[in-house]
C-alpha cells in the first residue's frame, strides 16, 4: 500500500489557509510535526501521539475491476497522520521540511532521490535564487 498520497494530503492540510473546522486542531498538530522535522525523535514522538489520537481503520476494497486491496477508511485525520508516519518509517524524518524561502515557510515532502529539496515549490526556489543573485550583485558593485 503506497501511503505517499496520504502524506501529500497532510502537507496540503498544513498549508491550506482555511481547513475545514473539524480539522483545525489536526492542522496545528501536523504543523508541529513539520516544525521539528530536524529532530527524528521529536517527529516520531509527535506522530506516535497522533496515531493514538487518530487511529487508522484499514478496510478491504475492490473497485474498477481490480483485485481486493487495502484502503484506509475515509477519515481525513487518520489518513493524514498515517501517511506522514509511513513516509517517516520508509524514507526518514528528514523527508519532511519547511520551505527555506524567508517569506514562505510552507510544509513539503522531499521525494527527491538525493534528499536535496529546500523549497516548497519552483516559485519559491526561483524567488530565493533571484534574491541571492541580487544580493551578490549589490556586494560586487562599489
N, CA, C and O atoms as a DFTB+ gen file, in Angstrom:
568 C
 N C O
     1  1       0.854      -1.170       0.000
     2  2       0.000       0.000       0.000
     3  2       0.901       1.234       0.000
     4  3       1.715       1.403       0.907
     5  1       0.764       2.086      -0.995
     6  2       1.529       3.319      -1.085
     7  2       0.776       4.411      -0.335
     8  3      -0.341       4.775      -0.701
     9  1       1.396       4.923       0.708
    10  2       0.737       5.928       1.535
    11  2       1.223       7.347       1.232
    12  3       0.892       8.287       1.956
    13  1       2.003       7.500       0.167
    14  2       2.527       8.822      -0.173
    15  2       1.407       9.818      -0.449
    16  3       1.508      10.985      -0.071
    17  1       0.351       9.372      -1.097
    18  2      -0.754      10.302      -1.379
    19  2      -1.415      10.769      -0.083
    20  3      -1.894      11.900      -0.005
    21  1      -1.443       9.907       0.932
    22  2      -1.983      10.315       2.225
    23  2      -1.065      11.333       2.891
    24  3      -1.537      12.272       3.531
    25  1       0.251      11.150       2.740
    26  2       1.205      12.120       3.283
    27  2       1.067      13.457       2.562
    28  3       1.158      14.515       3.185
    29  1       0.850      13.408       1.257
    30  2       0.637      14.643       0.486
    31  2      -0.619      15.362       0.979
    32  3      -0.661      16.592       1.005
    33  1      -1.630      14.605       1.365
    34  2      -2.847      15.196       1.942
    35  2      -2.497      15.923       3.232
    36  3      -3.026      17.005       3.488
    37  1      -1.615      15.352       4.052
    38  2      -1.201      16.010       5.294
    39  2      -0.509      17.337       4.988
    40  3      -0.745      18.334       5.671
    41  1       0.338      17.349       3.971
    42  2       1.031      18.589       3.581
    43  2       0.014      19.631       3.126
    44  3       0.096      20.792       3.529
    45  1      -0.944      19.228       2.290
    46  2      -1.969      20.169       1.840
    47  2      -2.771      20.716       3.020
    48  3      -3.130      21.893       3.041
    49  1      -3.046      19.867       3.986
    50  2      -3.790      20.301       5.161
    51  2      -3.002      21.339       5.955
    52  3      -3.566      22.342       6.395
    53  1      -1.701      21.105       6.142
    54  2      -0.859      22.058       6.873
    55  2      -0.791      23.387       6.130
    56  3      -0.839      24.449       6.749
    57  1      -0.681      23.330       4.809
    58  2      -0.500      24.543       4.016
    59  2      -1.796      25.253       3.658
    60  3      -1.766      26.408       3.234
    61  1      -2.940      24.583       3.822
    62  2      -4.229      25.161       3.463
    63  2      -4.543      26.321       4.402
    64  3      -4.442      26.183       5.621
    65  1      -4.919      27.449       3.841
    66  2      -5.215      28.613       4.673
    67  2      -6.523      28.479       5.443
    68  3      -6.660      29.047       6.526
    69  1      -7.481      27.741       4.904
    70  2      -8.787      27.604       5.556
    71  2      -9.172      26.126       5.595
    72  3      -9.921      25.666       4.733
    73  1      -8.669      25.366       6.588
    74  2      -9.074      23.962       6.664
    75  2     -10.509      23.855       7.152
    76  3     -11.028      24.773       7.787
    77  1     -11.146      22.731       6.852
    78  2     -12.497      22.530       7.398
    79  2     -12.451      22.636       8.923
    80  3     -11.458      22.232       9.527
    81  1     -13.497      23.169       9.561
    82  2     -13.480      23.381      11.026
    83  2     -13.083      22.156      11.835
    84  3     -12.393      22.281      12.847
    85  1     -13.512      20.967      11.399
    86  2     -13.210      19.768      12.176
    87  2     -11.737      19.371      12.092
    88  3     -11.294      18.484      12.822
    89  1     -10.977      20.019      11.211
    90  2      -9.558      19.664      11.045
    91  2      -8.600      20.764      11.501
    92  3      -7.393      20.661      11.284
    93  1      -9.124      21.806      12.127
    94  2      -8.249      22.908      12.559
    95  2      -7.234      22.428      13.594
    96  3      -6.055      22.770      13.507
    97  1      -7.677      21.642      14.567
    98  2      -6.751      21.126      15.581
    99  2      -5.700      20.225      14.943
   100  3      -4.515      20.330      15.261
   101  1      -6.128      19.341      14.044
   102  2      -5.198      18.445      13.374
   103  2      -4.179      19.251      12.569
   104  3      -2.994      18.918      12.551
   105  1      -4.636      20.301      11.912
   106  2      -3.714      21.132      11.135
   107  2      -2.579      21.622      12.010
   108  3      -1.415      21.534      11.618
   109  1      -2.894      22.138      13.192
   110  2      -1.862      22.636      14.104
   111  2      -0.952      21.500      14.561
   112  3       0.263      21.678      14.647
   113  1      -1.523      20.345      14.853
   114  2      -0.718      19.201      15.306
   115  2       0.231      18.734      14.209
   116  3       1.386      18.410      14.487
   117  1      -0.244      18.696      12.964
   118  2       0.624      18.298      11.856
   119  2       1.696      19.359      11.599
   120  3       2.839      19.026      11.286
   121  1       1.329      20.621      11.732
   122  2       2.309      21.698      11.558
   123  2       3.439      21.545      12.566
   124  3       4.598      21.804      12.241
   125  1       3.115      21.129      13.783
   126  2       4.140      20.931      14.808
   127  2       5.094      19.803      14.427
   128  3       6.269      19.847      14.791
   129  1       4.615      18.799      13.706
   130  2       5.485      17.730      13.224
   131  2       6.510      18.318      12.249
   132  3       7.701      18.020      12.344
   133  1       6.050      19.145      11.320
   134  2       6.962      19.764      10.362
   135  2       7.908      20.751      11.046
   136  3       9.045      20.923      10.608
   137  1       7.449      21.392      12.106
   138  2       8.290      22.355      12.819
   139  2       9.504      21.701      13.472
   140  3      10.535      22.350      13.650
   141  1       9.391      20.429      13.829
   142  2      10.515      19.729      14.479
   143  2      11.181      18.736      13.532
   144  3      11.849      17.802      13.976
   145  1      10.999      18.936      12.232
   146  2      11.461      17.962      11.234
   147  2      12.944      17.641      11.321
   148  3      13.351      16.570      10.871
   149  1      13.760      18.507      11.872
   150  2      15.183      18.215      12.003
   151  2      15.513      17.261      13.138
   152  3      16.656      16.819      13.253
   153  1      14.557      16.940      13.962
   154  2      14.770      16.092      15.138
   155  2      13.934      14.821      14.990
   156  3      12.733      14.827      15.260
   157  1      14.575      13.730      14.561
   158  2      13.840      12.485      14.288
   159  2      13.042      11.991      15.483
   160  3      11.899      11.559      15.333
   161  1      13.634      12.050      16.663
   162  2      12.938      11.557      17.857
   163  2      11.687      12.388      18.138
   164  3      10.641      11.835      18.477
   165  1      11.786      13.705      18.001
   166  2      10.630      14.569      18.236
   167  2       9.535      14.310      17.193
   168  3       8.350      14.304      17.526
   169  1       9.930      14.098      15.942
   170  2       8.958      13.767      14.899
   171  2       8.242      12.471      15.257
   172  3       7.014      12.397      15.197
   173  1       9.008      11.452      15.630
   174  2       8.419      10.156      15.975
   175  2       7.481      10.268      17.175
   176  3       6.402       9.674      17.177
   177  1       7.885      11.021      18.189
   178  2       7.037      11.177      19.377
   179  2       5.711      11.848      19.019
   180  3       4.648      11.411      19.459
   181  1       5.779      12.902      18.225
   182  2       4.549      13.599      17.843
   183  2       3.662      12.706      16.978
   184  3       2.449      12.647      17.181
   185  1       4.264      12.016      16.016
   186  2       3.457      11.135      15.155
   187  2       2.868       9.978      15.943
   188  3       1.721       9.602      15.704
   189  1       3.618       9.402      16.877
   190  2       3.069       8.313      17.695
   191  2       1.874       8.789      18.507
   192  3       0.878       8.074      18.619
   193  1       1.959       9.989      19.074
   194  2       0.829      10.528      19.833
   195  2      -0.376      10.743      18.919
   196  3      -1.512      10.492      19.320
   197  1      -0.132      11.208      17.691
   198  2      -1.234      11.419      16.753
   199  2      -1.841      10.099      16.278
   200  3      -3.048      10.017      16.049
   201  1      -1.008       9.070      16.131
   202  2      -1.535       7.758      15.731
   203  2      -2.471       7.191      16.798
   204  3      -3.421       6.478      16.475
   205  1      -2.207       7.504      18.061
   206  2      -3.098       7.079      19.145
   207  2      -4.390       7.890      19.098
   208  3      -5.480       7.341      19.259
   209  1      -4.265       9.184      18.880
   210  2      -5.429      10.070      18.877
   211  2      -6.322       9.848      17.654
   212  3      -7.545       9.957      17.740
   213  1      -5.700       9.537      16.523
   214  2      -6.444       9.354      15.279
   215  2      -6.160       7.956      14.730
   216  3      -5.376       7.814      13.791
   217  1      -6.784       6.922      15.299
   218  2      -6.482       5.546      14.880
   219  2      -6.887       5.277      13.430
   220  3      -7.880       5.801      12.925
   221  1      -6.090       4.452      12.798
   222  2      -6.316       4.088      11.400
   223  2      -7.206       2.853      11.341
   224  3      -7.048       1.916      12.123
   225  1      -8.139       2.870      10.403
   226  2      -9.025       1.736      10.200
   227  2      -8.874       1.259       8.760
   228  3      -9.504       1.813       7.859
   229  1      -8.047       0.241       8.530
   230  2      -7.930      -0.277       7.159
   231  2      -9.173      -1.074       6.785
   232  3      -9.871      -1.608       7.647
   233  1      -9.430      -1.143       5.502
   234  2     -10.546      -1.948       5.013
   235  2     -10.209      -2.485       3.631
   236  3      -9.474      -1.863       2.865
   237  1     -10.757      -3.643       3.334
   238  2     -10.574      -4.231       2.009
   239  2     -11.485      -3.539       1.008
   240  3     -12.631      -3.204       1.310
   241  1     -10.955      -3.335      -0.176
   242  2     -11.724      -2.654      -1.208
   243  2     -11.412      -3.258      -2.565
   244  3     -10.275      -3.641      -2.837
   245  1     -12.420      -3.341      -3.409
   246  2     -12.232      -3.769      -4.796
   247  2     -13.045      -2.805      -5.651
   248  3     -14.249      -2.644      -5.449
   249  1     -12.387      -2.178      -6.589
   250  2     -13.091      -1.232      -7.451
   251  2     -12.411      -1.185      -8.810
   252  3     -11.273      -1.626      -8.968
   253  1     -13.108      -0.659      -9.759
   254  2     -12.595      -0.507     -11.132
   255  2     -12.094      -1.821     -11.717
   256  3     -11.153      -1.821     -12.511
   257  1     -12.698      -2.922     -11.344
   258  2     -12.323      -4.220     -11.886
   259  2     -11.027      -4.781     -11.334
   260  3     -10.563      -5.820     -11.802
   261  1     -10.435      -4.128     -10.363
   262  2      -9.167      -4.588      -9.787
   263  2      -9.375      -5.601      -8.685
   264  3     -10.507      -5.834      -8.261
   265  1      -8.292      -6.210      -8.212
   266  2      -8.390      -7.191      -7.122
   267  2      -8.613      -6.494      -5.783
   268  3      -8.511      -5.273      -5.666
   269  1      -8.917      -7.302      -4.792
   270  2      -9.064      -6.788      -3.435
   271  2      -7.734      -6.201      -2.975
   272  3      -6.672      -6.773      -3.222
   273  1      -7.806      -5.067      -2.311
   274  2      -6.604      -4.421      -1.773
   275  2      -7.022      -3.568      -0.572
   276  3      -8.209      -3.351      -0.328
   277  1      -6.025      -3.094       0.166
   278  2      -6.304      -2.310       1.369
   279  2      -6.415      -0.828       1.054
   280  3      -5.649      -0.273       0.266
   281  1      -7.383      -0.215       1.691
   282  2      -7.530       1.238       1.716
   283  2      -7.646       1.626       3.176
   284  3      -8.020       0.812       4.020
   285  1      -7.322       2.876       3.469
   286  2      -7.605       3.384       4.796
   287  2      -9.027       3.923       4.775
   288  3      -9.448       4.559       3.809
   289  1      -9.763       3.662       5.851
   290  2     -11.141       4.154       5.934
   291  2     -11.124       5.669       5.778
   292  3     -10.165       6.332       6.173
   293  1     -12.169       6.200       5.211
   294  2     -12.229       7.628       4.911
   295  2     -12.340       8.468       6.177
   296  3     -13.421       8.925       6.549
   297  1     -11.223       8.656       6.814
   298  2     -11.104       9.544       7.964
   299  2      -9.941      10.468       7.634
   300  3      -8.788      10.043       7.714
   301  1     -10.204      11.715       7.268
   302  2      -9.129      12.582       6.800
   303  2      -8.011      12.775       7.823
   304  3      -6.848      12.921       7.445
   305  1      -8.345      12.779       9.097
   306  2      -7.314      12.949      10.121
   307  2      -6.418      11.714      10.186
   308  3      -5.193      11.830      10.147
   309  1      -7.019      10.554      10.283
   310  2      -6.242       9.316      10.390
   311  2      -5.393       9.070       9.150
   312  3      -4.251       8.625       9.262
   313  1      -5.931       9.352       7.978
   314  2      -5.165       9.116       6.757
   315  2      -3.975      10.059       6.659
   316  3      -2.899       9.650       6.224
   317  1      -4.153      11.309       7.055
   318  2      -3.041      12.266       7.015
   319  2      -1.925      11.845       7.963
   320  3      -0.751      11.855       7.592
   321  1      -2.294      11.474       9.186
   322  2      -1.293      11.054      10.170
   323  2      -0.591       9.779       9.720
   324  3       0.633       9.683       9.798
   325  1      -1.357       8.805       9.252
   326  2      -0.770       7.552       8.801
   327  2       0.158       7.771       7.612
   328  3       1.215       7.144       7.533
   329  1      -0.217       8.643       6.693
   330  2       0.637       8.942       5.549
   331  2       1.976       9.511       5.965
   332  3       3.016       9.081       5.464
   333  1       1.966      10.475       6.877
   334  2       3.237      11.041       7.354
   335  2       4.056       9.994       8.105
   336  3       5.272       9.908       7.935
   337  1       3.389       9.208       8.928
   338  2       4.104       8.167       9.672
   339  2       4.754       7.173       8.713
   340  3       5.881       6.741       8.952
   341  1       4.069       6.806       7.641
   342  2       4.623       5.864       6.667
   343  2       5.826       6.459       5.949
   344  3       6.819       5.763       5.733
   345  1       5.756       7.734       5.576
   346  2       6.901       8.389       4.928
   347  2       8.097       8.401       5.860
   348  3       9.215       8.104       5.438
   349  1       7.878       8.738       7.118
   350  2       8.982       8.763       8.087
   351  2       9.556       7.361       8.270
   352  3      10.775       7.194       8.321
   353  1       8.688       6.350       8.369
   354  2       9.160       4.976       8.561
   355  2       9.929       4.463       7.348
   356  3      10.945       3.784       7.499
   357  1       9.457       4.781       6.159
   358  2      10.075       4.242       4.942
   359  2      11.235       5.079       4.427
   360  3      12.212       4.529       3.917
   361  1      11.145       6.403       4.551
   362  2      12.146       7.271       3.936
   363  2      12.974       8.072       4.935
   364  3      14.085       8.494       4.615
   365  1      12.450       8.285       6.140
   366  2      13.167       9.041       7.161
   367  2      12.510      10.377       7.450
   368  3      11.837      10.955       6.597
   369  1      12.716      10.855       8.660
   370  2      12.121      12.123       9.092
   371  2      12.697      13.306       8.338
   372  3      12.069      14.363       8.268
   373  1      13.896      13.141       7.769
   374  2      14.494      14.250       7.027
   375  2      13.786      14.514       5.705
   376  3      14.145      15.451       4.992
   377  1      12.791      13.706       5.368
   378  2      11.996      13.941       4.160
   379  2      10.863      14.940       4.403
   380  3      10.184      15.346       3.461
   381  1      10.657      15.335       5.656
   382  2       9.685      16.370       5.983
   383  2      10.441      17.686       6.087
   384  3      11.530      17.734       6.659
   385  1       9.874      18.745       5.541
   386  2      10.585      20.012       5.608
   387  2       9.679      21.221       5.557
   388  3       8.483      21.132       5.281
   389  1      10.298      22.355       5.834
   390  2       9.663      23.659       5.719
   391  2      10.434      24.450       4.672
   392  3      11.663      24.390       4.623
   393  1       9.723      25.180       3.848
   394  2      10.328      25.971       2.781
   395  2      11.333      26.954       3.379
   396  3      11.040      27.623       4.370
   397  1      12.508      27.036       2.776
   398  2      13.552      27.925       3.273
   399  2      13.477      29.331       2.687
   400  3      14.303      30.183       3.016
   401  1      12.506      29.580       1.831
   402  2      12.328      30.937       1.331
   403  2      11.799      31.749       2.505
   404  3      10.751      31.409       3.053
   405  1      12.499      32.822       2.913
   406  2      12.165      33.520       4.161
   407  2      10.719      33.986       4.293
   408  3      10.212      34.074       5.411
   409  1      10.051      34.283       3.204
   410  2       8.673      34.775       3.291
   411  2       7.645      33.660       3.178
   412  3       6.448      33.942       3.124
   413  1       8.073      32.411       3.141
   414  2       7.123      31.321       2.890
   415  2       6.934      30.432       4.119
   416  3       6.023      30.670       4.911
   417  1       7.767      29.426       4.290
   418  2       7.643      28.513       5.424
   419  2       6.636      27.394       5.259
   420  3       6.312      26.713       6.232
   421  1       6.124      27.184       4.028
   422  2       5.154      26.105       3.811
   423  2       5.818      24.741       4.007
   424  3       7.027      24.594       3.830
   425  1       5.017      23.761       4.371
   426  2       5.495      22.390       4.561
   427  2       5.646      21.703       3.212
   428  3       4.962      22.054       2.250
   429  1       6.550      20.714       3.141
   430  2       6.690      19.903       1.936
   431  2       7.247      18.538       2.283
   432  3       7.824      18.342       3.352
   433  1       7.068      17.593       1.367
   434  2       7.690      16.276       1.437
   435  2       8.817      16.263       0.426
   436  3       8.612      16.623      -0.733
   437  1       9.996      15.859       0.842
   438  2      11.132      15.761      -0.070
   439  2      11.159      14.349      -0.646
   440  3      11.578      13.406       0.025
   441  1      10.716      14.213      -1.876
   442  2      10.718      12.907      -2.534
   443  2      11.848      12.809      -3.553
   444  3      11.874      11.886      -4.368
   445  1      12.788      13.766      -3.510
   446  2      13.917      13.735      -4.442
   447  2      14.817      12.549      -4.113
   448  3      14.847      12.078      -2.976
   449  1      15.547      12.073      -5.112
   450  2      16.403      10.905      -4.896
   451  2      17.609      11.224      -4.015
   452  3      18.151      10.328      -3.368
   453  1      18.035      12.485      -3.982
   454  2      19.221      12.826      -3.189
   455  2      18.915      13.679      -1.961
   456  3      19.819      14.289      -1.390
   457  1      17.673      13.724      -1.560
   458  2      17.257      14.448      -0.357
   459  2      17.701      15.913      -0.380
   460  3      18.194      16.435       0.620
   461  1      17.526      16.560      -1.511
   462  2      18.070      17.906      -1.679
   463  2      17.022      19.014      -1.693
   464  3      17.375      20.185      -1.833
   465  1      15.775      18.681      -1.555
   466  2      14.731      19.706      -1.661
   467  2      14.819      20.674      -0.487
   468  3      14.945      20.261       0.666
   469  1      14.750      21.980      -0.798
   470  2      14.797      23.008       0.238
   471  2      13.610      23.961       0.171
   472  3      13.381      24.743       1.093
   473  1      12.862      23.893      -0.919
   474  2      11.757      24.820      -1.127
   475  2      10.477      24.053      -1.417
   476  3      10.515      22.921      -1.898
   477  1       9.342      24.680      -1.121
   478  2       8.056      24.017      -1.319
   479  2       7.652      23.964      -2.781
   480  3       6.845      23.121      -3.173
   481  1       8.210      24.861      -3.595
   482  2       7.806      24.934      -4.995
   483  2       8.926      25.549      -5.829
   484  3       9.871      26.133      -5.297
   485  1       8.799      25.406      -7.138
   486  2       9.763      26.032      -8.048
   487  2       9.693      27.550      -7.916
   488  3      10.707      28.235      -8.051
   489  1       8.516      28.068      -7.655
   490  2       8.364      29.520      -7.488
   491  2       9.201      30.029      -6.326
   492  3       9.904      31.030      -6.468
   493  1       9.140      29.363      -5.185
   494  2       9.928      29.797      -4.032
   495  2      11.423      29.618      -4.283
   496  3      12.222      30.466      -3.887
   497  1      11.804      28.531      -4.933
   498  2      13.215      28.321      -5.259
   499  2      13.714      29.432      -6.157
   500  3      14.805      29.960      -5.942
   501  1      12.937      29.793      -7.157
   502  2      13.315      30.866      -8.070
   503  2      13.413      32.198      -7.333
   504  3      14.361      32.956      -7.538
   505  1      12.447      32.481      -6.488
   506  2      12.457      33.723      -5.712
   507  2      13.710      33.807      -4.843
   508  3      14.346      34.858      -4.771
   509  1      14.066      32.710      -4.186
   510  2      15.255      32.697      -3.328
   511  2      16.533      32.851      -4.153
   512  3      17.451      33.563      -3.749
   513  1      16.592      32.188      -5.304
   514  2      17.774      32.292      -6.157
   515  2      17.941      33.700      -6.711
   516  3      19.063      34.203      -6.769
   517  1      16.865      34.340      -7.115
   518  2      16.932      35.720      -7.613
   519  2      17.382      36.662      -6.498
   520  3      18.208      37.545      -6.728
   521  1      16.847      36.480      -5.301
   522  2      17.244      37.325      -4.172
   523  2      18.733      37.149      -3.863
   524  3      19.431      38.127      -3.594
   525  1      19.214      35.915      -3.900
   526  2      20.636      35.660      -3.641
   527  2      21.507      36.286      -4.733
   528  3      22.554      36.862      -4.437
   529  1      21.084      36.175      -5.969
   530  2      21.816      36.776      -7.095
   531  2      21.886      38.293      -6.924
   532  3      22.954      38.885      -7.074
   533  1      20.770      38.913      -6.616
   534  2      20.755      40.369      -6.435
   535  2      21.623      40.802      -5.255
   536  3      22.291      41.834      -5.314
   537  1      21.608      40.011      -4.191
   538  2      22.460      40.338      -3.042
   539  2      23.930      40.259      -3.419
   540  3      24.717      41.114      -3.013
   541  1      24.314      39.246      -4.187
   542  2      25.708      39.133      -4.644
   543  2      26.088      40.310      -5.532
   544  3      27.186      40.854      -5.420
   545  1      25.179      40.695      -6.408
   546  2      25.435      41.825      -7.313
   547  2      25.634      43.120      -6.522
   548  3      26.501      43.924      -6.864
   549  1      24.841      43.325      -5.471
   550  2      24.987      44.520      -4.639
   551  2      26.342      44.546      -3.961
   552  3      26.957      45.604      -3.828
   553  1      26.813      43.375      -3.528
   554  2      28.116      43.300      -2.850
   555  2      29.265      43.545      -3.821
   556  3      30.295      44.092      -3.425
   557  1      29.111      43.154      -5.080
   558  2      30.163      43.317      -6.080
   559  2      30.256      44.752      -6.567
   560  3      31.334      45.202      -6.958
   561  1      29.156      45.472      -6.550
   562  2      29.129      46.836      -7.056
   563  2      29.645      47.786      -5.974
   564  3      29.106      47.819      -4.868
   565  1      30.704      48.571      -6.296
   566  2      31.258      49.508      -5.289
   567  2      30.369      50.700      -5.031
   568  3      30.708      51.558      -4.217
